[in-house]
Amino acid sequence: MRRLTAAFLLTILTSSLTVALAGSAQAAPGCIERSGNASWGAGQIRVCAGGGQGSYSGYTTDKDGDGHCVRWRIDWDNKPDSHTPWACPKGTTTNFNVEAPAGVSGVSNAYLERVKV
């Protein structure tokens, strides 16, 4: 009975993990919102895409005088990555409101990045 219960639980957990991973691989058309806060920078972004059009808006702030800039990287479902305008040097905040590349079908994710310039 114990082996049967263990096998059953393992099957359920494995099936759930597979569904969760498959579901996160593709984003449906719509919007995502992200925020980031690190010692080197901070920001917020809202990205919307679908039906061949989209946009992204928000801000980035450079918090460290280390020679790096701060920006967001946006991963589209069907287009090359996009990047927001940089914020640098230290203390600079950059606001943005940008149209997405033509033909976007959806957005996968957005990441706050530190870039050497």
TIRO-2110 file (N, C-alpha, C; in Angstrom, 1 decimal):
// TIRO-2110
0.8, -1.2, 0.0, N, 1, A
0.0, 0.0, 0.0, CA, 1, A
0.9, 1.3, 0.0, C, 1, A
2.0, 1.2, 0.8, N, 2, A
2.9, 2.4, 0.8, CA, 2, A
3.5, 2.7, -0.5, C, 2, A
3.9, 1.6, -1.2, N, 3, A
4.5, 1.8, -2.5, CA, 3, A
3.5, 2.4, -3.5, C, 3, A
2.3, 1.9, -3.4, N, 4, A
1.2, 2.4, -4.3, CA, 4, A
1.0, 3.9, -4.1, C, 4, A
0.9, 4.3, -2.8, N, 5, A
0.7, 5.7, -2.4, CA, 5, A
1.8, 6.5, -2.9, C, 5, A
3.0, 6.1, -2.7, N, 6, A
4.2, 6.8, -3.1, CA, 6, A
4.2, 7.0, -4.6, C, 6, A
3.9, 5.9, -5.3, N, 7, A
3.9, 6.0, -6.8, CA, 7, A
2.8, 6.9, -7.3, C, 7, A
1.7, 6.9, -6.6, N, 8, A
0.6, 7.8, -7.0, CA, 8, A
1.0, 9.3, -6.8, C, 8, A
1.6, 9.6, -5.6, N, 9, A
2.0, 10.9, -5.3, CA, 9, A
3.1, 11.4, -6.3, C, 9, A
4.0, 10.5, -6.6, N, 10, A
5.1, 10.9, -7.6, CA, 10, A
4.5, 11.2, -9.0, C, 10, A
3.5, 10.4, -9.4, N, 11, A
2.8, 10.6, -10.7, CA, 11, A
2.1, 12.0, -10.7, C, 11, A
1.4, 12.3, -9.6, N, 12, A
0.7, 13.6, -9.5, CA, 12, A
1.7, 14.7, -9.5, C, 12, A
2.7, 14.7, -8.7, N, 13, A
3.7, 15.7, -8.7, CA, 13, A
4.4, 15.9, -10.0, C, 13, A
4.8, 14.8, -10.7, N, 14, A
5.4, 14.9, -12.0, CA, 14, A
4.5, 15.5, -13.0, C, 14, A
3.2, 15.1, -13.0, N, 15, A
2.3, 15.7, -14.0, CA, 15, A
2.1, 17.2, -13.7, C, 15, A
2.0, 17.6, -12.5, N, 16, A
1.8, 19.0, -12.2, CA, 16, A
3.0, 19.8, -12.6, C, 16, A
4.2, 19.3, -12.4, N, 17, A
5.4, 20.0, -12.8, CA, 17, A
5.4, 20.2, -14.3, C, 17, A
5.1, 19.2, -15.1, N, 18, A
5.1, 19.2, -16.5, CA, 18, A
4.0, 20.3, -17.0, C, 18, A
2.9, 20.3, -16.4, N, 19, A
1.8, 21.2, -16.8, CA, 19, A
2.3, 22.7, -16.5, C, 19, A
2.9, 22.9, -15.3, N, 20, A
3.3, 24.2, -15.0, CA, 20, A
4.4, 24.7, -15.9, C, 20, A
5.4, 23.8, -16.2, N, 21, A
6.4, 24.2, -17.1, CA, 21, A
5.9, 24.5, -18.5, C, 21, A
5.0, 23.7, -19.0, N, 22, A
4.5, 23.9, -20.3, CA, 22, A
3.7, 25.2, -20.4, C, 22, A
2.9, 25.5, -19.3, N, 23, A
2.1, 26.7, -19.3, CA, 23, A
2.9, 28.0, -19.2, C, 23, A
4.1, 27.9, -18.6, N, 24, A
4.9, 29.1, -18.5, CA, 24, A
5.8, 29.4, -19.7, C, 24, A
5.9, 28.4, -20.6, N, 25, A
6.7, 28.6, -21.8, CA, 25, A
6.2, 29.6, -22.8, C, 25, A
4.9, 29.7, -22.9, N, 26, A
4.3, 30.7, -23.8, CA, 26, A
3.4, 31.6, -23.1, C, 26, A
3.5, 32.9, -23.3, N, 27, A
2.6, 33.9, -22.7, CA, 27, A
1.4, 34.2, -23.7, C, 27, A
0.3, 34.3, -23.1, N, 28, A
-0.9, 34.7, -23.9, CA, 28, A
-0.8, 36.2, -24.2, C, 28, A
-1.5, 36.6, -25.3, N, 29, A
-1.5, 38.1, -25.5, CA, 29, A
-2.1, 38.7, -24.3, C, 29, A
-1.6, 39.9, -23.9, N, 30, A
-2.1, 40.6, -22.8, CA, 30, A
-0.9, 41.5, -22.2, C, 30, A
-1.0, 41.7, -20.9, N, 31, A
0.0, 42.6, -20.3, CA, 31, A
0.7, 41.9, -19.1, C, 31, A
1.9, 42.3, -18.9, N, 32, A
2.7, 41.8, -17.7, CA, 32, A
3.2, 43.1, -17.0, C, 32, A
3.4, 43.0, -15.7, N, 33, A
4.0, 44.1, -14.9, CA, 33, A
5.1, 43.5, -14.1, C, 33, A
6.2, 44.2, -14.0, N, 34, A
7.4, 43.8, -13.3, CA, 34, A
7.9, 45.0, -12.5, C, 34, A
8.5, 44.7, -11.4, N, 35, A
9.3, 45.7, -10.7, CA, 35, A
10.6, 45.1, -10.2, C, 35, A
11.6, 45.9, -10.1, N, 36, A
12.9, 45.4, -9.6, CA, 36, A
13.6, 46.4, -8.7, C, 36, A
14.3, 45.9, -7.7, N, 37, A
15.0, 46.8, -6.8, CA, 37, A
16.3, 46.1, -6.4, C, 37, A
17.4, 46.6, -6.8, N, 38, A
18.7, 46.0, -6.4, CA, 38, A
19.6, 47.1, -5.9, C, 38, A
20.8, 46.8, -5.4, N, 39, A
21.7, 47.8, -4.9, CA, 39, A
22.1, 48.7, -6.0, C, 39, A
22.2, 48.2, -7.2, N, 40, A
22.7, 49.0, -8.4, CA, 40, A
21.6, 49.7, -9.2, C, 40, A
20.3, 49.3, -9.0, N, 41, A
19.3, 50.0, -9.7, CA, 41, A
17.9, 49.5, -9.4, C, 41, A
16.9, 50.2, -9.9, N, 42, A
15.5, 49.9, -9.6, CA, 42, A
14.7, 50.3, -10.9, C, 42, A
13.4, 49.8, -10.9, N, 43, A
12.5, 50.2, -12.0, CA, 43, A
11.2, 49.4, -11.9, C, 43, A
10.3, 49.9, -12.7, N, 44, A
9.0, 49.2, -12.9, CA, 44, A
8.7, 49.3, -14.4, C, 44, A
8.0, 48.3, -14.9, N, 45, A
7.6, 48.2, -16.3, CA, 45, A
6.3, 47.5, -16.5, C, 45, A
5.5, 48.0, -17.4, N, 46, A
4.3, 47.4, -17.9, CA, 46, A
4.4, 47.1, -19.4, C, 46, A
4.3, 45.9, -19.8, N, 47, A
4.4, 45.5, -21.2, CA, 47, A
3.1, 44.9, -21.6, C, 47, A
2.6, 45.4, -22.8, N, 48, A
1.3, 44.9, -23.3, CA, 48, A
1.6, 44.5, -24.8, C, 48, A
1.1, 43.3, -25.2, N, 49, A
1.3, 42.9, -26.6, CA, 49, A
0.2, 41.9, -27.0, C, 49, A
-0.1, 42.0, -28.3, N, 50, A
-1.1, 41.0, -28.8, CA, 50, A
-1.7, 41.6, -30.1, C, 50, A
-2.1, 40.8, -31.0, N, 51, A
-2.8, 41.2, -32.2, CA, 51, A
-1.9, 42.0, -33.1, C, 51, A
-0.6, 41.8, -33.0, N, 52, A
0.4, 42.4, -33.9, CA, 52, A
0.9, 43.8, -33.4, C, 52, A
0.4, 44.2, -32.2, N, 53, A
0.8, 45.5, -31.7, CA, 53, A
1.0, 45.5, -30.2, C, 53, A
1.7, 46.5, -29.6, N, 54, A
1.9, 46.5, -28.2, CA, 54, A
2.7, 47.7, -27.8, C, 54, A
3.0, 47.8, -26.5, N, 55, A
3.8, 49.0, -26.0, CA, 55, A
4.4, 48.6, -24.6, C, 55, A
5.3, 49.4, -24.2, N, 56, A
5.9, 49.2, -22.9, CA, 56, A
6.2, 50.6, -22.3, C, 56, A
5.9, 50.7, -21.0, N, 57, A
6.1, 51.9, -20.3, CA, 57, A
6.6, 51.7, -18.8, C, 57, A
7.3, 52.7, -18.3, N, 58, A
7.8, 52.6, -16.9, CA, 58, A
9.0, 53.4, -16.7, C, 58, A
9.9, 53.0, -15.8, N, 59, A
11.1, 53.8, -15.5, CA, 59, A
12.2, 52.9, -15.0, C, 59, A
13.4, 53.4, -15.1, N, 60, A
14.6, 52.8, -14.5, CA, 60, A
15.4, 53.9, -13.8, C, 60, A
16.0, 53.5, -12.7, N, 61, A
16.9, 54.4, -11.9, CA, 61, A
18.2, 53.7, -11.6, C, 61, A
19.3, 54.5, -11.9, N, 62, A
20.6, 54.0, -11.6, CA, 62, A
20.9, 54.4, -10.2, C, 62, A
21.3, 53.5, -9.3, N, 63, A
21.5, 53.8, -7.9, CA, 63, A
23.0, 53.6, -7.5, C, 63, A
23.9, 53.3, -8.4, N, 64, A
25.3, 53.0, -8.1, CA, 64, A
26.2, 53.7, -9.1, C, 64, A
27.2, 54.3, -8.6, N, 65, A
28.2, 55.0, -9.5, CA, 65, A
29.3, 54.1, -9.9, C, 65, A
28.9, 52.9, -10.6, N, 66, A
29.9, 51.9, -10.9, CA, 66, A
30.2, 51.8, -12.4, C, 66, A
29.8, 52.8, -13.2, N, 67, A
30.1, 52.8, -14.6, CA, 67, A
29.1, 51.9, -15.4, C, 67, A
28.1, 51.4, -14.8, N, 68, A
27.0, 50.6, -15.4, CA, 68, A
25.8, 51.4, -15.5, C, 68, A
24.9, 51.1, -16.5, N, 69, A
23.6, 51.7, -16.6, CA, 69, A
22.5, 50.6, -16.3, C, 69, A
21.3, 51.1, -16.1, N, 70, A
20.2, 50.2, -15.8, CA, 70, A
19.2, 50.3, -16.9, C, 70, A
18.6, 49.1, -17.3, N, 71, A
17.5, 49.1, -18.3, CA, 71, A
16.7, 47.8, -18.1, C, 71, A
15.6, 47.7, -18.8, N, 72, A
14.8, 46.5, -18.9, CA, 72, A
15.1, 45.8, -20.2, C, 72, A
15.1, 44.5, -20.1, N, 73, A
15.1, 43.6, -21.3, CA, 73, A
13.7, 43.0, -21.4, C, 73, A
13.1, 43.0, -22.6, N, 74, A
11.8, 42.5, -22.8, CA, 74, A
11.9, 41.3, -23.8, C, 74, A
11.4, 40.2, -23.4, N, 75, A
11.4, 39.0, -24.2, CA, 75, A
10.0, 38.8, -24.9, C, 75, A
10.0, 39.0, -26.2, N, 76, A
8.7, 38.8, -26.9, CA, 76, A
8.6, 37.4, -27.4, C, 76, A
7.3, 36.9, -27.6, N, 77, A
7.1, 35.5, -28.0, CA, 77, A
7.6, 35.3, -29.4, C, 77, A
7.5, 36.2, -30.3, N, 78, A
7.8, 36.0, -31.7, CA, 78, A
8.8, 37.0, -32.3, C, 78, A
9.4, 37.8, -31.5, N, 79, A
10.3, 38.9, -32.1, CA, 79, A
11.6, 38.9, -31.2, C, 79, A
12.7, 39.5, -31.8, N, 80, A
13.9, 39.6, -31.0, CA, 80, A
13.7, 40.5, -29.7, C, 80, A
14.5, 40.3, -28.7, N, 81, A
14.4, 41.1, -27.5, CA, 81, A
14.4, 42.6, -27.7, C, 81, A
13.7, 43.3, -26.9, N, 82, A
13.8, 44.8, -26.9, CA, 82, A
14.5, 45.3, -25.6, C, 82, A
15.0, 46.5, -25.6, N, 83, A
15.6, 47.1, -24.4, CA, 83, A
15.0, 48.5, -24.3, C, 83, A
14.8, 48.9, -23.0, N, 84, A
14.3, 50.2, -22.7, CA, 84, A
15.5, 51.2, -22.8, C, 84, A
15.2, 52.5, -22.8, N, 85, A
16.3, 53.4, -22.7, CA, 85, A
17.1, 53.2, -21.3, C, 85, A
18.4, 53.5, -21.3, N, 86, A
19.2, 53.4, -20.2, CA, 86, A
19.0, 54.5, -19.2, C, 86, A
19.3, 54.2, -17.9, N, 87, A
19.4, 55.2, -16.9, CA, 87, A
20.8, 55.2, -16.3, C, 87, A
21.5, 56.3, -16.5, N, 88, A
22.9, 56.4, -15.9, CA, 88, A
23.3, 57.9, -16.1, C, 88, A
24.1, 58.4, -15.4, N, 89, A
24.9, 57.9, -14.3, CA, 89, A
24.0, 57.8, -13.0, C, 89, A
24.7, 57.5, -11.9, N, 90, A
24.1, 57.4, -10.6, CA, 90, A
23.1, 58.5, -10.3, C, 90, A
21.9, 58.2, -9.8, N, 91, A
20.9, 59.2, -9.5, CA, 91, A
20.0, 59.5, -10.6, C, 91, A
20.3, 59.0, -11.8, N, 92, A
19.4, 59.3, -13.0, CA, 92, A
18.2, 58.4, -13.0, C, 92, A
17.0, 58.9, -13.3, N, 93, A
15.8, 58.1, -13.5, CA, 93, A
15.4, 58.4, -15.0, C, 93, A
15.1, 57.4, -15.7, N, 94, A
14.7, 57.5, -17.1, CA, 94, A
13.3, 56.9, -17.2, C, 94, A
12.3, 57.7, -17.6, N, 95, A
11.0, 57.3, -17.9, CA, 95, A
10.8, 57.0, -19.4, C, 95, A
10.0, 56.0, -19.7, N, 96, A
9.8, 55.6, -21.1, CA, 96, A
8.4, 55.2, -21.4, C, 96, A
8.0, 55.4, -22.6, N, 97, A
6.7, 54.9, -23.1, CA, 97, A
6.9, 54.6, -24.6, C, 97, A
7.1, 53.4, -25.0, N, 98, A
7.6, 53.0, -26.3, CA, 98, A
6.6, 52.0, -26.9, C, 98, A
6.4, 52.1, -28.3, N, 99, A
5.7, 51.2, -29.0, CA, 99, A
6.5, 49.9, -29.2, C, 99, A
5.9, 48.8, -29.1, N, 100, A
6.5, 47.5, -29.3, CA, 100, A
6.8, 47.3, -30.8, C, 100, A
7.7, 46.4, -31.2, N, 101, A
7.9, 46.1, -32.6, CA, 101, A
6.6, 45.6, -33.3, C, 101, A
6.5, 46.0, -34.5, N, 102, A
5.3, 45.6, -35.3, CA, 102, A
5.2, 44.1, -35.4, C, 102, A
4.0, 43.6, -35.2, N, 103, A
3.8, 42.2, -35.4, CA, 103, A
3.9, 41.3, -34.1, C, 103, A
4.1, 41.9, -32.9, N, 104, A
4.3, 41.1, -31.7, CA, 104, A
3.0, 40.4, -31.4, C, 104, A
3.2, 39.1, -31.0, N, 105, A
2.0, 38.3, -30.6, CA, 105, A
1.8, 38.2, -29.1, C, 105, A
2.8, 38.4, -28.4, N, 106, A
2.7, 38.3, -26.9, CA, 106, A
4.1, 38.6, -26.3, C, 106, A
4.1, 38.7, -25.0, N, 107, A
5.3, 39.0, -24.2, CA, 107, A
5.6, 37.8, -23.3, C, 107, A
6.8, 37.4, -23.2, N, 108, A
7.2, 36.3, -22.3, CA, 108, A
7.6, 36.7, -20.9, C, 108, A
8.5, 37.8, -20.9, N, 109, A
9.0, 38.2, -19.6, CA, 109, A
9.7, 39.6, -19.8, C, 109, A
10.0, 40.2, -18.7, N, 110, A
10.9, 41.4, -18.7, CA, 110, A
11.8, 41.3, -17.5, C, 110, A
13.0, 41.7, -17.7, N, 111, A
14.1, 41.6, -16.7, CA, 111, A
14.8, 42.9, -16.5, C, 111, A
15.1, 43.4, -15.3, N, 112, A
15.9, 44.5, -15.0, CA, 112, A
17.3, 44.1, -15.2, C, 112, A
18.1, 44.9, -15.9, N, 113, A
19.5, 44.5, -16.2, CA, 113, A
20.4, 45.7, -15.9, C, 113, A
21.7, 45.3, -15.6, N, 114, A
22.8, 46.2, -15.4, CA, 114, A
23.7, 46.1, -16.6, C, 114, A
24.0, 47.2, -17.3, N, 115, A
24.8, 47.1, -18.5, CA, 115, A
26.0, 48.0, -18.4, C, 115, A
27.2, 47.4, -18.8, N, 116, A
28.4, 48.2, -18.8, CA, 116, A
28.4, 49.0, -20.1, C, 116, A
28.7, 50.3, -19.9, N, 117, A
28.8, 51.2, -21.1, CA, 117, A
30.2, 51.9, -21.2, C, 117, A
END
